[in-house]
Structure formats: structure tokens, C-alpha cells
Amino acid sequence: TNSPMSVVPHLHKQPLYDPLVDFTPITFLGRSTFFLVVHPSVPAKNFAELVAHAKANPKKLAYATGNTTSIVGTALIAKQGGIEMIQVPYKTEPQAITDLLSGQVQVMLSASTTVMPHIQDGKLKPIFTILPARSPLLPDVPSLVEAGLPKFPVGPWGAFVGPAKMPKDVIERLNKELVAIFVKPEVAAQFQKYGFTAEGTTPDELAAFLKDQLKVWGETMKIAGIEPQ
């Protein structure tokens, strides 16, 4: 995913691996849907109201992070909105969602698979999706562009890669078989149920994408003020 291939190398001053050298691109898989959600105690139904509330209460809102997309994405959203919130890091999204539901933290940028059941039960309020267009999962929820933010330069995605120096015939066979699976209507329908849009590519197209994403995520993390440790 984008985490090990585009984000983690920028989180360490001395990266443990090179995502462009130590892996073999096979095919892009697709993009997943993330929503910015808040606890019902937050008096905001949209991003403008969330910004107003956060500015009236600086550093009073806490946001949970359970993956690299939420770490970078929420920091960028806060910077673009000109607001100050406190990050509360968790190892995984399920751990974070527990505290969000109880109100221990109030804001979270999370995968649709994690928050959808709680949105449907009225336990969380969706503010927007970080996709450039509305998600069919929640068509009444605006995109971040509609919410007044610029199009996100980064986003969560998945791909198939193998170890370095895989034989060319193996790469070609895997690519052919995987892409054929993605385009099957029943497979695409299952992906969409979980907010995931399948999109196969050639190995060369994925290689170019990985190179671009490594650069873009690094630039975005600098804008968001995230420094390597």
C-alpha cells in the first residue's frame, strides 16, 4: 500500500529499504475511500463548522491516527484549514475507533471499512471524503473539494509488488492474470462494496506511479510539517 511504498521511507532519517529498488512492480490494484468523521459531541455538520469550532477552541480537539494516510492526511487538513488539533496516535484503526466512539478523541480520518457501520448507526458524523468526487458509499457526503479544500495530492492505494529482480516471464504472467481478475464484474462489485475501486496497470505504469508517489508523499509530508525521526 501507500504506507510502506510512499510514506514509511520518509518517516526515517535512515530508511530501512528503497521501495523503488527492493521491490518489483507487478500491477496497480486500486484506490480506497477515506472519510473525515467526528464524534457526535462535536457541534459541526460540515468542514466550515468544524474549522469554526476548532478555531474557537484551539488544541481542544484530539484526532486519532491509525495508519499513515490518517497521519499525513489529517495534518494536511488541519494545516489547510488553519486549525490546531492534538494528534493521538494508535497502532491500528480498530484501536483508534474505540476511543473515537467513546469520545476520548473527537476527529478521525479513516477508511470506509472502519467507519461505515458507525456512520450508519448514527454514532459518527461524516464531514467529507478525501476523494475528489463523492463516494457512492455515502452520496450525500461532500468531497473535500466541495468542502472548500484543494484536491488532495495524496491518497490511499494498493498495488501488487514482488521481491527485487523477479524473472520477466513471472512478472508478465502475474500481471496478466491479476488484471484479468480485476475487470470481472463480480470482483469489481465486491471491491466497490468496501469502497475500493480496482484499476489494473502494466508493470511499467506501476513503476512510474511508485516513483511519482514517493516524491509527492514526501513533499506533502513536508507541507504538513511531519519530520523524519
Salt bridges, closest charged atoms under 4 A:
GLU49 OE2 - LYS45 NZ 3.59
GLU84 OE2 - LYS59 NZ 3.93
GLU146 OE1 - ARG134 NE 2.81
GLU177 OE2 - ARG173 NE 2.91
